[in-house]
Amino acid sequence: MYFKFTGARESVYIFSTLGIEPWGRIGSGIAELIASVLLLMPRTVAFGALLSLGVITGAIAGHLTKLGIALPAVGDQGELFALALVVFLCSAAVLVMHRGQLLRWE
């Protein structure tokens, strides 16, 4: 999230390659910020995990379709993709652990 708001070289490269720089970068950063806040509040953990899962699914899809696993142009050898998979798995685990929250939301 920090790198998206500061315009880090990697983020700018990724979103330029996807053809959605700067609005896609800023929009996904905002979505990640909202997910982070939701994950920190006990009543909205499941919603934060669901939003996080959606955002990271888009990132993984971008890697698998246009970007590739490694981004040698920015010195990445697949670490960003690996981190995306870790976030996906963690978000899915949190969502499963708090799934009842989605069903009883009032």
N, C-alpha and C positions, 0 to 999 in steps of 0.2 A: 504494500500500500504506500509506504513512504517513497519508494522509488518512482511510483507512478505520479505522485504529486510534485516531485522535485525534477521530473524530466530526465531521469537517469538515462544514460546512453542505451542500456539494454532495453528499457521500456520503450523508448522512442523507436529503436530499431524494430522491435516486435510489432508495435502497433502501426508503424509505417509499412512494414511488410504485409500486414493484414489489410492495409488500406483504410484504417480508421483512426489515424493519428490526427489531432490530439484528443478528439472527443471520445473515442473508445477507451483511451488510456485514462482520461479523467473520470469518465463514467464508471469504468470498472473499479477505479480507486475509491470512488464514492460508495459503490456497492460493497466493496470490501470493508470500508469504514463502518457502514451500517451493520454489516454482518458481525463485525467485531464487537460493536456496542451491544447488539442483541445477544451475543454469546456470553457477555459479562453479566447480564441481568437474569436472575433465576427464572422469572416468569416467561422469558422469551428465548431461552436457550435453543429449543427445537427450531424456532423460526430462523435464528442466526445460523444454525447448522444447515438448514434447508437452503438459505440464501448462499451460504458459503459453498455448498455442494453445486448449486447452479452456476456460480461464477467460475469455480475451478473446472467444472465440466466444459465450459466454454474455452478455458485455457488449454485443457488437454486436447480438445477438438482442434484448436488452432495449431497446436504442435503436430498433431497427426495428419492434418490436411495441407497446411501451407508452410509452416515454419520448419518442420522436421524435429527430430529428437534433440540433436545438438545444434547450437548456434555459433559456429566457429567465428563468424564475423564480429562477435562481441566477447569472444574468449570463453564461451560456454561449451562444455563437452557433454551435455546432457543433464547437468545438475538442476537446471530450472525445471526440466521435465520430471526428474525424480522428485523434486520438492512438490510439484503439482500432484503427483501420485500420492505422496505422503499426506498432503492436505485433503485430498479426496477421501482417502481411507479414514483419516481422523474425523472429518466432517460426517462421513457415513456412520462411524461408530457413535459419535455424539447424538446423531439423529435417531439411531436405533435405541440408544439408552434413554432418550427423552421423547420417544414417539407418542407416548400417552398425552403429552402436553398438546400436541396438535389436535387430538381427538376431543379434549375437554376445554378448548379455548372458548372463553365467553366474552 
